[in-house]
């Protein structure tokens, strides 16, 4: 059994706000949902499946479902951090294939910028998490755990800060065309290296932005998708996986995308070389480099060479990535970048990306993400999408 | 392995921070570790079925679900990876250290200069105390603390 061809993404919406001190998180979820349903040409009364993760206020999906007054017969609040929403698309396709729902709504929203929550702050202690007694004193924040991955990658493979910087440079080239992007200035490798060191070897410009905002997706069965007026974006393949410290056999050189990526490509019946556009979760530059290797766009250890010299820039590079500017330049709502990865992939497949970054005849795209903490415990989800 | 690029971190003193670490939450599974650590002994757990040591310590072996038991560890290790939070005051590090017994653990390298930190560097256990006095297992570069003959030269 496969989800290939069993569901389509019919609606996608990225909330335009980047700072929303006067809006509630629930409001941002609902506004995003309304945007995605309008994009699809559906109403909230068509929704019978709802998916959200830990950014949704209240208990699991219950509070937001009630706020939006939905009548559901399928609910899923799988939380693998920022990658959740990529997994949700696959879960929605599975539910649709099984007849559990017809129209699935996925929402994300948050306002960490207004609330002053970033990846450099200590994370709240979850006292009964089994790792807490062993790790809490050391303050494993987001940025320093990703920094340790970058440090080890440099040690094992000779990856350089300049190569990591090229990932930010490519994102900035794309963000200049996005009027909503937080950082629209094109930056150079030198600019990245000259920005303050946050956790060596990661500089400030190796890190994603902190933004308020949200996004939503609507997934529907093929018959419904064909009745709508939007270009058809088919869910072709998906994979998900997790990785932790492996009982102490810690290996920071690869991510769980090593499992989720090949699984998604296999289900879709395509290879990395076939992909015309890639949305790659970019919490940090190292996150992108790691996933490029793990998905098989290059050999393990060759990611630095792969991204150098503008190879990720639309129009000139071999693999255009994150043409909205990504988390590195555009936005990273709720400190979770998964849904915006799917949204830009949908734009590319519909031919609705900014003309300056639109991939010509884009028919095959991948959206992949890492959620949680790459250096300790993380989840990965990968989605292959195609234009019909 | 290829040559490590030079560490761009300037000379920065990383203190021991004794008595100033955030408190680790207490747990029935960690109590014997804390008790031994108060006596200066560093424990880890090894599986009675498959014989492998693991980290962090668990009642059931993460490799085979066999029963595990505490044993005293050497306290010797090498830096697997490390980063300096130079903007914090006082500056601190977070690290993964691979123990001589095999497992790699999250920790902090302390009582050193940031420029002395490198992947592969030998380190030796030192307990620093949290704010409520709980021992926190940290490491310092080997050879900088121990009496002659008890630690590897660095």
Contacts between the chains, C-beta under 8 A, distances in Angstrom:
chain1	res1	chain2	res2	distance
A	122	B	22	7.6
A	125	B	22	7.8
A	125	B	25	6.4
A	127	B	25	4.0
A	128	B	25	7.6
A	128	B	27	7.6
A	130	B	27	8.0
A	130	B	29	7.6
A	130	B	56	7.5
A	130	B	58	7.4
A	131	B	56	6.2
A	132	B	24	7.1
A	132	B	25	5.0
A	132	B	27	7.9
A	133	B	24	4.6
A	133	B	25	5.4
A	133	B	26	7.0
A	133	B	27	5.0
A	133	B	29	7.7
A	133	B	30	4.4
A	133	B	56	7.8
A	134	B	24	7.1
A	134	B	30	7.5
A	134	B	55	7.8
A	134	B	56	4.0
A	134	B	57	7.7
A	134	B	105	7.4
A	134	B	106	6.8
A	135	B	56	7.7
A	135	B	106	5.1
A	136	B	22	5.7
A	136	B	23	7.4
A	136	B	24	5.1
A	136	B	25	6.3
A	137	B	21	4.2
A	137	B	22	5.0
A	137	B	23	7.4
A	137	B	24	5.4
A	137	B	108	7.7
A	137	B	130	5.8
A	137	B	136	4.5
A	138	B	94	5.1
A	138	B	106	5.8
A	138	B	107	6.4
A	138	B	108	5.2
A	139	B	22	6.8
A	139	B	85	7.8
A	139	B	92	7.4
A	139	B	94	6.7
A	140	B	94	6.3
A	140	B	106	6.5
A	144	B	83	5.0
A	144	B	85	6.1
A	144	B	94	4.8
A	145	B	94	7.6
A	147	B	83	3.9
A	148	B	81	4.1
A	148	B	82	6.8
A	148	B	83	5.3
A	148	B	94	6.9
A	148	B	95	7.4
A	148	B	96	6.3
A	149	B	81	7.4
A	151	B	81	4.9
A	151	B	82	6.5
A	151	B	83	6.1
A	151	B	119	6.8
A	152	B	80	6.9
A	152	B	81	4.2
A	152	B	119	6.8
A	154	B	4	6.8
A	154	B	5	6.1
A	155	B	1	6.7
A	155	B	2	8.0
A	155	B	4	5.4
A	155	B	81	7.4
A	155	B	119	4.3
A	155	B	120	7.8
A	156	B	1	6.1
A	156	B	2	7.8
A	157	B	2	6.8
A	158	B	2	3.6
A	158	B	3	7.1
A	158	B	5	7.9
A	160	B	5	6.2
A	161	B	5	7.3
A	161	B	8	7.6
A	196	B	87	7.5
A	197	B	8	7.1
A	197	B	9	7.2
A	197	B	86	6.2
A	197	B	87	7.9
A	198	B	87	6.9
A	199	B	83	4.5
A	199	B	84	7.1
A	199	B	85	5.7
A	200	B	7	7.1
A	200	B	8	6.4
A	200	B	9	5.2
A	200	B	83	5.6
A	200	B	84	5.4
A	200	B	86	7.3
A	201	B	8	7.2
A	201	B	83	7.9
A	202	B	83	7.9
A	245	B	55	7.5
A	245	B	56	7.7
A	245	B	104	7.5
A	245	B	106	7.7
A	246	B	62	7.9
A	247	B	52	7.8
A	247	B	54	4.4
A	247	B	55	7.5
A	247	B	61	7.9
A	247	B	62	3.4
A	247	B	63	5.6
A	247	B	103	7.3
A	248	B	53	7.3
A	248	B	54	4.7
A	248	B	55	3.7
A	248	B	56	7.6
A	248	B	62	7.7
A	248	B	102	7.0
A	248	B	103	2.9
A	248	B	104	5.5
A	248	B	105	6.8
A	249	B	103	7.4
A	249	B	104	7.1
A	250	B	80	6.4
A	250	B	96	5.5
A	250	B	98	7.8
A	250	B	104	3.9
A	252	B	80	7.7
A	252	B	81	5.9
A	252	B	96	7.4
A	375	B	81	8.0
A	376	B	106	7.0
